Amino acid sequence: MTVTTEHRPAEAHTHTHGPDCGHTAVIHGDHVDYLHNGHAHREDGGHYDECTVCSCPDCDDVCAACQCAACSCPTCNHNTCQCEHCSDSCSSCACEDCSCATCTHAA
């Protein structure tokens, strides 16, 4: 069975996203999103794609920056990491030895 994922290239930029590009960087699961102008761009194979948008009916924010109080979107993941040394949200947890059941990390 073949699975198709939506490919949404980001608009062209005059710079490369990175630590000093001026855009807010947010860890979102297994990648980093760069936030600006209501968009979240993530690097994918040498180019940048748009990241996911919250699927809640009353929200149009990107998942990496979603602030829904009762969010049910599976890619937002507002849970808080349960590791004793971490207080990050599960969608942006960077624990190298994470044992939290709801955190999402690189495969």
C-alpha positions as CSV (number, residue, x, y, z in Angstrom):
1,M,0.0,0.0,0.0
2,T,1.3,3.4,-0.9
3,V,0.7,6.4,1.4
4,T,0.6,9.9,-0.2
5,T,1.4,12.9,1.9
6,E,0.5,16.4,0.9
7,H,3.6,18.4,-0.3
8,R,3.1,22.1,0.2
9,P,6.3,24.0,-0.8
10,A,6.8,27.3,1.1
11,E,7.2,30.5,-0.8
12,A,10.7,31.5,-1.9
13,H,12.9,33.5,0.5
14,T,15.9,35.6,0.0
15,H,17.6,33.8,3.0
16,T,18.1,30.4,4.4
17,H,16.2,29.7,7.6
18,G,18.5,29.0,10.6
19,P,19.5,30.2,14.0
20,D,20.2,33.7,12.9
21,C,17.6,34.3,10.3
22,G,15.3,36.4,12.5
23,H,12.4,34.1,12.5
24,T,11.2,32.2,15.6
25,A,12.3,28.6,15.6
26,V,10.0,26.0,17.3
27,I,10.7,22.3,17.7
28,H,7.6,20.5,16.4
29,G,7.8,16.8,16.8
30,D,10.6,15.5,14.6
31,H,11.5,18.8,12.9
32,V,12.0,22.5,13.4
33,D,9.5,25.1,12.2
34,Y,10.4,28.7,11.4
35,L,7.4,30.9,12.2
36,H,6.6,34.2,10.3
37,N,3.6,35.9,8.9
38,G,1.2,33.2,10.0
39,H,3.3,30.4,8.3
40,A,5.4,27.6,9.7
41,H,8.2,26.5,7.3
42,R,10.2,23.3,7.8
43,E,13.2,22.0,6.0
44,D,12.5,18.9,3.9
45,G,15.2,17.5,1.7
46,G,17.0,20.8,1.0
47,H,13.9,22.9,0.5
48,Y,11.2,24.3,2.8
49,D,7.6,23.1,3.0
50,E,4.7,24.6,4.9
51,C,4.0,22.7,8.1
52,T,0.6,21.5,9.3
53,V,-2.3,23.8,10.3
54,C,-4.5,23.0,13.3
55,S,-7.5,20.9,12.4
56,C,-9.8,22.3,15.2
57,P,-12.9,23.9,13.7
58,D,-12.3,27.3,15.4
59,C,-8.5,27.5,14.9
60,D,-6.5,28.5,11.8
61,D,-3.1,28.6,13.5
62,V,-0.1,26.4,12.5
63,C,0.3,23.4,14.8
64,A,3.7,24.5,16.0
65,A,2.2,27.7,17.5
66,C,-1.4,26.6,18.2
67,Q,-2.9,28.0,21.4
68,C,-6.3,26.3,21.4
69,A,-7.5,25.8,25.0
70,A,-9.3,22.5,24.2
71,C,-7.2,21.4,21.2
72,S,-8.0,18.0,19.7
73,C,-5.7,18.2,16.7
74,P,-3.4,15.2,16.6
75,T,-0.4,17.1,15.3
76,C,-0.6,19.9,17.8
77,N,0.0,17.8,21.0
78,H,-0.3,20.3,23.9
79,N,0.5,17.6,26.5
80,T,3.3,18.4,28.9
81,C,6.3,16.1,29.0
82,Q,6.1,13.8,32.0
83,C,9.9,13.4,32.5
84,E,11.0,14.8,35.9
85,H,13.6,17.1,34.4
86,C,11.5,18.6,31.6
87,S,8.6,21.0,31.4
88,D,8.4,21.3,27.5
89,S,5.2,20.6,25.6
90,C,5.2,17.2,24.1
91,S,5.3,18.6,20.6
92,S,8.5,20.5,21.3
93,C,10.2,18.2,23.8
94,A,13.9,17.8,23.2
95,C,14.8,15.3,26.0
96,E,17.5,13.0,24.7
97,D,16.4,10.3,27.2
98,C,12.6,11.0,27.1
99,S,10.4,8.3,28.5
100,C,7.1,10.3,28.2
101,A,4.4,8.3,26.4
102,T,2.8,11.3,24.6
103,C,6.0,13.1,23.4
104,T,6.8,13.0,19.7
105,H,10.5,12.8,18.6
106,A,12.4,12.0,15.5
107,A,12.1,8.3,14.5
